[in-house]
Amino acid sequence: MKKKLIEQITSSIAVILLFLMTFTGITFFADLFFNWDLFPPNVETFLGFIMISGLIIIISSVMINIMINISIIATNSEKNNK
C-alpha cells in the first residue's frame, strides 16, 4: 500500500471514531451527572468498553500517521538535498 493511502485511511478512522466517541462520551457523562439512568448497568459497562477501545484505536491511528509523516518528511528531505 502507498503511504498516502494508509495515511488517509488512518486519518479518516481517527476522525470518525473521535466524533463518535465525543457523542457517546457526552451522552454517557450526562447520564451520570444528571442521574437520568438512560442505560442499564450492562449497557453502561459495554459503552465504557467501547469508549476505551475507540480511544486505543484513535491513539494507534495517530501514531501510524506520525510515523508515516516522519517517513514522508525524511524521503522529501533526501530528494531536496540531492
PEGI-V578278 format. One record per pair of residues at least 24 apart in sequence whose ideal C-beta (glycine too) atoms are under 10 Angstrom apart, sorted by the first residue. I is the first residue (numbers start at 0). J is the second residue. If there is no record, write none. Layout:
i j
I J
I J
This chain:
i j
2 66
2 67
2 68
2 70
2 71
2 74
3 67
3 71
5 63
5 64
5 66
5 67
6 60
6 63
6 64
6 66
6 67
6 68
6 70
6 71
7 64
8 60
8 63
8 64
9 56
9 57
9 59
9 60
9 61
9 62
9 63
9 64
9 66
9 67
10 60
10 61
10 63
10 64
10 67
11 60
12 53
12 56
12 57
12 59
12 60
12 63
13 53
13 56
13 57
13 58
13 59
13 60
13 61
13 63
13 64
14 57
14 60
15 53
15 57
15 60
16 52
16 53
16 54
16 55
16 56
16 57
16 60
17 53
17 54
17 56
17 57
17 60
17 61
19 49
19 50
19 53
20 49
20 50
20 51
20 52
20 53
20 54
20 56
20 57
21 53
23 47
23 49
23 50
23 53
24 50
24 53
24 54
